[in-house]
């Protein structure tokens, strides 16, 4: 494959980066992405930050699933009353 065909734009790099995080990027895509990263520190930073954001979202989802955060019945009633009061003020 010619080197010219391995060059990709930053827009293509971000798309491949996202596909790669979900396991949908091909080997050729990953090679193109890594070549792009050698020359583009902005896309390299995007990839790092996107990966960290994905990790944080997954961690938050796991936390929510294990802790079952929800309002108590008393807090729900207080919230309903506050919403009714807010509606009356309109």
N, C-alpha and C positions, 0 to 999 in steps of 0.2 A: 504494500500500500504506500502510495507517495506521501511524503511529509505534508504537502499542501492539503491533502484530504484529511489529515489529522488535526488541522487547525480548526478551532471552533470559536464562536463569539462568546462574549460574557453571558448573553441571554441563553445561548445553548448550554453553556457550562452550568448555569443555575438550574436549568431544567434537568440536566443529567444528574446533578448533585442531589436533587430532590428524588428523582427516580432511584438513584443508588441507595438512598436511605431506606427505601421501601423494598429493596431487592429486585427492582424492575429494570435496572440498567444492564446492558450487555457488556461483555468483556471489552469490545471495541469502544463503547461509550466510556468505560472506566479508564481506558488507556488515553483516549482523547482528553478526558477531564484532568488526568494527572499531568499530561503534557501542558495543558492550559494553566494549571496551577504553578508550573515552573516559571511562567512569565507573568502571571497576574496575581498579585498579592491581595487584591480586593476580593476576587472570587475565592481565594484560599480562606480569607477571613470570613466571607459569607458562609462557606461550607462548615467551618468550625462553629460559628454562631448558630447556624441552622441545626446542626447536630446537637449542640447543647440545649437549644430550645426544645427540640424533639424529646430529648432525655428528660428535661424538666416537666414537660407535659405528661409523659408516661409516668413519671414519679408521682405527680399530682393525682393522676387517675388511679394509680395503685393505692395511694393514701386514702383517697375518697372511698374507694371500694372496701378497704379494710376498716375504716373508722365510721362509716355510715353516718356522716355528719348531717344532722337535721334539727329543726326547731322542736322544742317541747310544745305540748298542747297549749300551755299557758302563753308561751311566746307567740304562737300562731294567733291566738285570740287577741293579744295586744297589737299585733301587726294588722289584723283585720280591722280593729277599732281605729288605728291610726289612718288606715286607708280610707275608711268611712269619713273620718274627720277631714281628711284632705279633700275628698270629693265634695263635701258640704261647703268648703271654703271656695271652691271654684265658682 
